[in-house]
Amino acid sequence: MITGSCHCEAVHYEYNHTPRWTTSCNCSICRRLGALWIYAKVPLIKVTGPTISYAWGEKSLAFHSCNICGCTPHWENLKPTEPDARMAVNLRLADPEVITTVRVRHFDGADTWAFLD
Ligand SMILES: [Zn+2]
């Protein structure tokens, strides 16, 4: 299990899975957040604490930020189409020693929608 928390520690997550990699995405929001996403099926992730959410465009995803300190712990799928829909938590909120154990893959979410490695 990987755990993470925002800066003020009001929001916590538990990620009950083993990530094969973490995704650094260059899309319009991920590049601004500087997030490293790790994905899992929704039931394998638990997030607690006060957040505000942000969605735009087709509103298929909502990015959640702590409503006290502003860190972004996760995004949720607003249009889950399959029973095994996924969500993601931001590995940047985990212990730095944990972050170094996970391979980073760069994803071209801005253009080709493919990994760049
Ligand atoms: Zn916070």
Backbone and ligand atoms as CSV (ligand in chain L), in Angstrom:
chain,resi,resn,atom,element,x,y,z
A,1,MET,N,N,0.847,-1.205,0.000
A,1,MET,CA,C,0.000,0.000,0.000
A,1,MET,C,C,0.879,1.252,0.000
A,2,ILE,N,N,0.451,2.234,-0.734
A,2,ILE,CA,C,1.119,3.535,-0.744
A,2,ILE,C,C,0.152,4.547,-0.141
A,3,THR,N,N,0.660,5.378,0.753
A,3,THR,CA,C,-0.186,6.425,1.329
A,3,THR,C,C,0.389,7.787,0.979
A,4,GLY,N,N,-0.490,8.772,0.962
A,4,GLY,CA,C,-0.049,10.128,0.689
A,4,GLY,C,C,-0.947,11.108,1.416
A,5,SER,N,N,-0.445,12.319,1.562
A,5,SER,CA,C,-1.274,13.358,2.169
A,5,SER,C,C,-0.885,14.706,1.584
A,6,CYS,N,N,-1.836,15.644,1.662
A,6,CYS,CA,C,-1.562,17.001,1.215
A,6,CYS,C,C,-0.652,17.699,2.228
A,7,HIS,N,N,-0.261,18.925,1.948
A,7,HIS,CA,C,0.704,19.623,2.794
A,7,HIS,C,C,0.171,19.854,4.201
A,8,CYS,N,N,-1.106,20.220,4.317
A,8,CYS,CA,C,-1.671,20.501,5.644
A,8,CYS,C,C,-2.183,19.236,6.324
A,9,GLU,N,N,-2.142,18.099,5.605
A,9,GLU,CA,C,-2.521,16.772,6.105
A,9,GLU,C,C,-4.011,16.620,6.396
A,10,ALA,N,N,-4.833,17.484,5.807
A,10,ALA,CA,C,-6.282,17.304,5.946
A,10,ALA,C,C,-6.793,16.202,5.028
A,11,VAL,N,N,-6.101,16.021,3.887
A,11,VAL,CA,C,-6.517,15.007,2.913
A,11,VAL,C,C,-5.476,13.890,2.879
A,12,HIS,N,N,-5.971,12.657,2.970
A,12,HIS,CA,C,-5.106,11.478,2.910
A,12,HIS,C,C,-5.612,10.526,1.837
A,13,TYR,N,N,-4.679,9.784,1.238
A,13,TYR,CA,C,-5.129,8.682,0.369
A,13,TYR,C,C,-4.410,7.393,0.727
A,14,GLU,N,N,-5.087,6.295,0.404
A,14,GLU,CA,C,-4.507,4.955,0.480
A,14,GLU,C,C,-4.647,4.332,-0.900
A,15,TYR,N,N,-3.539,3.851,-1.414
A,15,TYR,CA,C,-3.492,3.232,-2.739
A,15,TYR,C,C,-3.134,1.770,-2.522
A,16,ASN,N,N,-4.116,0.903,-2.646
A,16,ASN,CA,C,-3.925,-0.515,-2.317
A,16,ASN,C,C,-3.605,-1.337,-3.564
A,17,HIS,N,N,-2.488,-0.991,-4.179
A,17,HIS,CA,C,-2.097,-1.628,-5.418
A,17,HIS,C,C,-0.598,-1.403,-5.560
A,18,THR,N,N,0.046,-2.085,-6.535
A,18,THR,CA,C,1.466,-1.865,-6.801
A,18,THR,C,C,1.600,-1.247,-8.186
A,19,PRO,N,N,2.037,0.006,-8.264
A,19,PRO,CA,C,2.119,0.647,-9.584
A,19,PRO,C,C,3.286,0.084,-10.390
A,20,ARG,N,N,3.059,-0.179,-11.687
A,20,ARG,CA,C,4.148,-0.614,-12.568
A,20,ARG,C,C,4.965,0.597,-12.994
A,21,TRP,N,N,4.348,1.760,-13.046
A,21,TRP,CA,C,5.038,3.012,-13.336
A,21,TRP,C,C,4.182,4.148,-12.828
A,22,THR,N,N,4.752,5.372,-12.868
A,22,THR,CA,C,3.972,6.562,-12.601
A,22,THR,C,C,4.023,7.441,-13.844
A,23,THR,N,N,2.922,8.108,-14.128
A,23,THR,CA,C,2.778,8.856,-15.366
A,23,THR,C,C,2.984,10.347,-15.149
A,24,SER,N,N,3.948,10.909,-15.891
A,24,SER,CA,C,4.136,12.355,-15.979
A,24,SER,C,C,3.536,12.788,-17.309
A,25,CYS,N,N,2.432,13.517,-17.262
A,25,CYS,CA,C,1.671,13.868,-18.465
A,25,CYS,C,C,1.855,15.348,-18.783
A,26,ASN,N,N,1.910,15.658,-20.082
A,26,ASN,CA,C,2.134,17.046,-20.495
A,26,ASN,C,C,0.852,17.746,-20.954
A,27,CYS,N,N,-0.315,17.202,-20.591
A,27,CYS,CA,C,-1.551,17.864,-21.009
A,27,CYS,C,C,-1.707,19.196,-20.266
A,28,SER,N,N,-2.717,19.952,-20.659
A,28,SER,CA,C,-2.823,21.331,-20.183
A,28,SER,C,C,-2.931,21.447,-18.671
A,29,ILE,N,N,-3.531,20.468,-18.019
A,29,ILE,CA,C,-3.634,20.582,-16.550
A,29,ILE,C,C,-2.510,19.842,-15.844
A,30,CYS,N,N,-2.140,18.642,-16.316
A,30,CYS,CA,C,-1.108,17.873,-15.602
A,30,CYS,C,C,0.227,18.599,-15.581
A,31,ARG,N,N,0.553,19.280,-16.684
A,31,ARG,CA,C,1.852,19.979,-16.693
A,31,ARG,C,C,1.849,21.133,-15.703
A,32,ARG,N,N,0.698,21.711,-15.474
A,32,ARG,CA,C,0.627,22.807,-14.503
A,32,ARG,C,C,0.646,22.289,-13.070
A,33,LEU,N,N,0.020,21.127,-12.850
A,33,LEU,CA,C,-0.002,20.552,-11.503
A,33,LEU,C,C,1.344,19.941,-11.128
A,34,GLY,N,N,2.106,19.488,-12.120
A,34,GLY,CA,C,3.359,18.800,-11.827
A,34,GLY,C,C,3.138,17.460,-11.158
A,35,ALA,N,N,1.998,16.853,-11.445
A,35,ALA,CA,C,1.626,15.612,-10.765
A,35,ALA,C,C,2.327,14.402,-11.366
A,36,LEU,N,N,2.479,13.370,-10.558
A,36,LEU,CA,C,2.890,12.045,-11.020
A,36,LEU,C,C,1.745,11.103,-10.671
A,37,TRP,N,N,1.051,10.601,-11.677
A,37,TRP,CA,C,-0.157,9.810,-11.421
A,37,TRP,C,C,0.138,8.327,-11.333
A,38,ILE,N,N,-0.476,7.680,-10.340
A,38,ILE,CA,C,-0.516,6.220,-10.297
A,38,ILE,C,C,-1.982,5.823,-10.316
A,39,TYR,N,N,-2.286,4.800,-11.109
A,39,TYR,CA,C,-3.661,4.445,-11.417
A,39,TYR,C,C,-4.055,3.146,-10.734
A,40,ALA,N,N,-5.345,3.004,-10.480
A,40,ALA,CA,C,-5.881,1.732,-9.986
A,40,ALA,C,C,-7.390,1.757,-10.167
A,41,LYS,N,N,-7.981,0.564,-10.089
A,41,LYS,CA,C,-9.436,0.508,-10.100
A,41,LYS,C,C,-9.964,1.243,-8.870
A,42,VAL,N,N,-11.110,1.863,-9.044
A,42,VAL,CA,C,-11.671,2.738,-8.011
A,42,VAL,C,C,-11.707,2.097,-6.616
A,43,PRO,N,N,-12.145,0.837,-6.475
A,43,PRO,CA,C,-12.230,0.277,-5.107
A,43,PRO,C,C,-10.879,0.126,-4.405
A,44,LEU,N,N,-9.775,0.220,-5.155
A,44,LEU,CA,C,-8.450,0.039,-4.560
A,44,LEU,C,C,-7.867,1.338,-4.011
A,45,ILE,N,N,-8.606,2.421,-4.165
A,45,ILE,CA,C,-8.126,3.725,-3.702
A,45,ILE,C,C,-9.138,4.325,-2.743
A,46,LYS,N,N,-8.625,4.827,-1.626
A,46,LYS,CA,C,-9.499,5.498,-0.662
A,46,LYS,C,C,-8.938,6.892,-0.389
A,47,VAL,N,N,-9.771,7.906,-0.538
A,47,VAL,CA,C,-9.349,9.279,-0.264
A,47,VAL,C,C,-10.280,9.850,0.799
A,48,THR,N,N,-9.698,10.478,1.807
A,48,THR,CA,C,-10.504,11.121,2.839
A,48,THR,C,C,-10.049,12.557,3.015
A,49,GLY,N,N,-10.989,13.414,3.395
A,49,GLY,CA,C,-10.653,14.810,3.657
A,49,GLY,C,C,-11.398,15.751,2.732
A,50,PRO,N,N,-11.335,17.054,3.057
A,50,PRO,CA,C,-12.122,18.056,2.329
A,50,PRO,C,C,-11.445,18.473,1.026
A,51,THR,N,N,-12.139,18.301,-0.089
A,51,THR,CA,C,-11.575,18.724,-1.370
A,51,THR,C,C,-12.584,19.556,-2.155
A,52,ILE,N,N,-12.034,20.331,-3.059
A,52,ILE,CA,C,-12.847,20.971,-4.087
A,52,ILE,C,C,-12.470,20.310,-5.397
A,53,SER,N,N,-13.395,20.277,-6.363
A,53,SER,CA,C,-13.092,19.608,-7.621
A,53,SER,C,C,-13.170,20.588,-8.779
A,54,TYR,N,N,-12.428,20.246,-9.816
A,54,TYR,CA,C,-12.364,21.083,-11.012
A,54,TYR,C,C,-12.522,20.188,-12.239
A,55,ALA,N,N,-13.489,20.516,-13.072
A,55,ALA,CA,C,-13.689,19.799,-14.333
A,55,ALA,C,C,-13.973,20.828,-15.406
A,56,TRP,N,N,-13.626,20.521,-16.617
A,56,TRP,CA,C,-13.853,21.472,-17.709
A,56,TRP,C,C,-14.118,20.667,-18.978
A,57,GLY,N,N,-14.433,21.355,-20.049
A,57,GLY,CA,C,-14.639,20.718,-21.354
A,57,GLY,C,C,-15.754,19.686,-21.283
A,58,GLU,N,N,-15.435,18.455,-21.654
A,58,GLU,CA,C,-16.447,17.393,-21.653
A,58,GLU,C,C,-16.755,16.902,-20.236
A,59,LYS,N,N,-16.012,17.411,-19.269
A,59,LYS,CA,C,-16.227,17.058,-17.870
A,59,LYS,C,C,-16.222,15.536,-17.650
A,60,SER,N,N,-15.220,14.883,-18.216
A,60,SER,CA,C,-15.097,13.446,-18.005
A,60,SER,C,C,-14.247,13.128,-16.778
A,61,LEU,N,N,-13.390,14.070,-16.375
A,61,LEU,CA,C,-12.560,13.891,-15.178
A,61,LEU,C,C,-12.744,15.095,-14.266
A,62,ALA,N,N,-12.610,14.847,-12.964
A,62,ALA,CA,C,-12.580,15.948,-12.003
A,62,ALA,C,C,-11.284,15.849,-11.212
A,63,PHE,N,N,-10.551,16.932,-11.166
A,63,PHE,CA,C,-9.315,17.006,-10.387
A,63,PHE,C,C,-9.655,17.584,-9.026
A,64,HIS,N,N,-9.238,16.879,-7.976
A,64,HIS,CA,C,-9.582,17.290,-6.617
A,64,HIS,C,C,-8.381,17.902,-5.922
A,65,SER,N,N,-8.622,19.028,-5.259
A,65,SER,CA,C,-7.575,19.697,-4.486
A,65,SER,C,C,-8.056,19.913,-3.061
A,66,CYS,N,N,-7.114,19.855,-2.136
A,66,CYS,CA,C,-7.431,20.135,-0.735
A,66,CYS,C,C,-8.005,21.556,-0.640
A,67,ASN,N,N,-9.104,21.704,0.062
A,67,ASN,CA,C,-9.704,23.039,0.128
A,67,ASN,C,C,-9.059,23.923,1.199
A,68,ILE,N,N,-8.010,23.416,1.820
A,68,ILE,CA,C,-7.251,24.235,2.768
A,68,ILE,C,C,-5.900,24.646,2.160
A,69,CYS,N,N,-5.105,23.654,1.739
A,69,CYS,CA,C,-3.748,23.978,1.275
A,69,CYS,C,C,-3.589,23.938,-0.240
A,70,GLY,N,N,-4.548,23.383,-0.972
A,70,GLY,CA,C,-4.526,23.455,-2.422
A,70,GLY,C,C,-3.801,22.327,-3.140
A,71,CYS,N,N,-3.157,21.406,-2.424
A,71,CYS,CA,C,-2.504,20.278,-3.098
A,71,CYS,C,C,-3.552,19.413,-3.807
A,72,THR,N,N,-3.118,18.727,-4.864
A,72,THR,CA,C,-4.037,17.921,-5.671
A,72,THR,C,C,-3.756,16.436,-5.452
A,73,PRO,N,N,-4.581,15.762,-4.643
A,73,PRO,CA,C,-4.315,14.360,-4.339
A,73,PRO,C,C,-4.802,13.372,-5.391
A,74,HIS,N,N,-5.845,13.723,-6.161
A,74,HIS,CA,C,-6.377,12.696,-7.073
A,74,HIS,C,C,-7.266,13.307,-8.140
A,75,TRP,N,N,-7.555,12.484,-9.144
A,75,TRP,CA,C,-8.660,12.795,-10.050
A,75,TRP,C,C,-9.632,11.635,-10.036
A,76,GLU,N,N,-10.873,11.955,-10.348
A,76,GLU,CA,C,-11.900,10.912,-10.442
A,76,GLU,C,C,-12.532,10.950,-11.823
A,77,ASN,N,N,-12.986,9.779,-12.243
A,77,ASN,CA,C,-13.667,9.630,-13.524
A,77,ASN,C,C,-15.136,9.969,-13.320
A,78,LEU,N,N,-15.623,11.023,-13.981
A,78,LEU,CA,C,-17.016,11.440,-13.796
A,78,LEU,C,C,-17.976,10.673,-14.689
A,79,LYS,N,N,-17.417,9.943,-15.656
A,79,LYS,CA,C,-18.272,9.169,-16.552
A,79,LYS,C,C,-17.787,7.728,-16.613
A,80,PRO,N,N,-17.789,7.033,-15.489
A,80,PRO,CA,C,-17.295,5.646,-15.509
A,80,PRO,C,C,-18.195,4.785,-16.381
A,81,THR,N,N,-17.608,4.236,-17.425
A,81,THR,CA,C,-18.399,3.454,-18.378
A,81,THR,C,C,-18.277,1.962,-18.148
A,82,GLU,N,N,-17.244,1.543,-17.417
A,82,GLU,CA,C,-17.068,0.116,-17.170
A,82,GLU,C,C,-17.052,-0.121,-15.669
A,83,PRO,N,N,-17.363,-1.355,-15.259
A,83,PRO,CA,C,-17.320,-1.651,-13.826
A,83,PRO,C,C,-15.916,-1.553,-13.259
A,84,ASP,N,N,-14.888,-1.689,-14.123
A,84,ASP,CA,C,-13.516,-1.614,-13.618
A,84,ASP,C,C,-12.892,-0.251,-13.914
A,85,ALA,N,N,-13.696,0.798,-13.881
A,85,ALA,CA,C,-13.191,2.154,-14.121
A,85,ALA,C,C,-12.063,2.480,-13.156
A,86,ARG,N,N,-11.125,3.281,-13.656
A,86,ARG,CA,C,-9.951,3.621,-12.854
A,86,ARG,C,C,-10.024,5.066,-12.364
A,87,MET,N,N,-9.169,5.315,-11.384
A,87,MET,CA,C,-8.924,6.685,-10.960
A,87,MET,C,C,-7.420,6.774,-10.691
A,88,ALA,N,N,-6.956,7.937,-10.292
A,88,ALA,CA,C,-5.522,8.094,-10.065
A,88,ALA,C,C,-5.273,8.969,-8.853
A,89,VAL,N,N,-4.178,8.661,-8.161
A,89,VAL,CA,C,-3.706,9.527,-7.085
A,89,VAL,C,C,-2.338,10.078,-7.480
A,90,ASN,N,N,-2.006,11.187,-6.873
A,90,ASN,CA,C,-0.773,11.912,-7.178
A,90,ASN,C,C,0.354,11.396,-6.285
A,91,LEU,N,N,1.292,10.678,-6.916
A,91,LEU,CA,C,2.397,10.090,-6.163
A,91,LEU,C,C,3.277,11.158,-5.513
A,92,ARG,N,N,3.211,12.388,-6.000
A,92,ARG,CA,C,3.986,13.476,-5.398
A,92,ARG,C,C,3.618,13.718,-3.933
A,93,LEU,N,N,2.447,13.240,-3.531
A,93,LEU,CA,C,2.002,13.443,-2.157
A,93,LEU,C,C,2.433,12.294,-1.233
A,94,ALA,N,N,3.128,11.316,-1.807
A,94,ALA,CA,C,3.633,10.196,-1.011
A,94,ALA,C,C,5.010,10.549,-0.446
A,95,ASP,N,N,5.536,9.650,0.363
A,95,ASP,CA,C,6.867,9.830,0.936
A,95,ASP,C,C,7.900,9.894,-0.198
A,96,PRO,N,N,8.835,10.846,-0.157
A,96,PRO,CA,C,9.836,10.961,-1.235
A,96,PRO,C,C,10.596,9.670,-1.495
A,97,GLU,N,N,10.834,8.869,-0.463
A,97,GLU,CA,C,11.550,7.613,-0.674
A,97,GLU,C,C,10.730,6.625,-1.486
A,98,VAL,N,N,9.404,6.700,-1.345
A,98,VAL,CA,C,8.529,5.838,-2.143
A,98,VAL,C,C,8.562,6.278,-3.602
A,99,ILE,N,N,8.561,7.583,-3.819
A,99,ILE,CA,C,8.528,8.114,-5.187
A,99,ILE,C,C,9.733,7.612,-5.984
A,100,THR,N,N,10.894,7.529,-5.339
A,100,THR,CA,C,12.104,7.134,-6.062
A,100,THR,C,C,12.076,5.670,-6.481
A,101,THR,N,N,11.157,4.869,-5.917
A,101,THR,CA,C,11.127,3.446,-6.258
A,101,THR,C,C,10.265,3.165,-7.483
A,102,VAL,N,N,9.557,4.158,-7.983
A,102,VAL,CA,C,8.618,3.924,-9.077
A,102,VAL,C,C,9.143,4.562,-10.367
A,103,ARG,N,N,9.181,3.779,-11.430
A,103,ARG,CA,C,9.641,4.270,-12.733
A,103,ARG,C,C,8.695,5.360,-13.261
A,104,VAL,N,N,9.279,6.449,-13.762
A,104,VAL,CA,C,8.487,7.540,-14.335
A,104,VAL,C,C,8.384,7.351,-15.847
A,105,ARG,N,N,7.160,7.391,-16.361
A,105,ARG,CA,C,6.950,7.352,-17.818
A,105,ARG,C,C,6.301,8.665,-18.251
A,106,HIS,N,N,6.805,9.225,-19.339
A,106,HIS,CA,C,6.288,10.497,-19.851
A,106,HIS,C,C,5.207,10.234,-20.887
A,107,PHE,N,N,4.040,10.822,-20.640
A,107,PHE,CA,C,2.874,10.598,-21.498
A,107,PHE,C,C,2.523,11.881,-22.236
A,108,ASP,N,N,2.322,11.739,-23.539
A,108,ASP,CA,C,2.031,12.904,-24.382
A,108,ASP,C,C,0.522,13.146,-24.438
A,109,GLY,N,N,-0.030,13.570,-23.301
A,109,GLY,CA,C,-1.458,13.846,-23.243
A,109,GLY,C,C,-1.852,15.105,-24.000
A,110,ALA,N,N,-0.861,15.923,-24.339
A,110,ALA,CA,C,-1.138,17.167,-25.063
A,110,ALA,C,C,-1.390,16.918,-26.538
A,111,ASP,N,N,-0.842,15.813,-27.084
A,111,ASP,CA,C,-0.905,15.663,-28.544
A,111,ASP,C,C,-1.253,14.240,-28.976
A,112,THR,N,N,-0.297,13.319,-28.893
A,112,THR,CA,C,-0.485,12.001,-29.513
A,112,THR,C,C,-1.204,10.992,-28.630
A,113,TRP,N,N,-1.342,11.308,-27.338
A,113,TRP,CA,C,-2.005,10.417,-26.413
A,113,TRP,C,C,-1.287,9.060,-26.328
A,114,ALA,N,N,0.066,9.131,-26.347
A,114,ALA,CA,C,0.889,7.924,-26.277
A,114,ALA,C,C,2.079,8.195,-25.374
A,115,PHE,N,N,2.665,7.121,-24.841
A,115,PHE,CA,C,3.879,7.280,-24.054
A,115,PHE,C,C,5.035,7.664,-24.966
A,116,LEU,N,N,5.944,8.472,-24.436
A,116,LEU,CA,C,7.051,8.984,-25.230
A,116,LEU,C,C,8.304,8.141,-25.078
A,117,ASP,N,N,8.227,7.041,-24.295
A,117,ASP,CA,C,9.425,6.185,-24.138
A,117,ASP,C,C,9.335,4.928,-24.995
L,1,ZN,ZN,ZN,-4.278,20.270,2.694
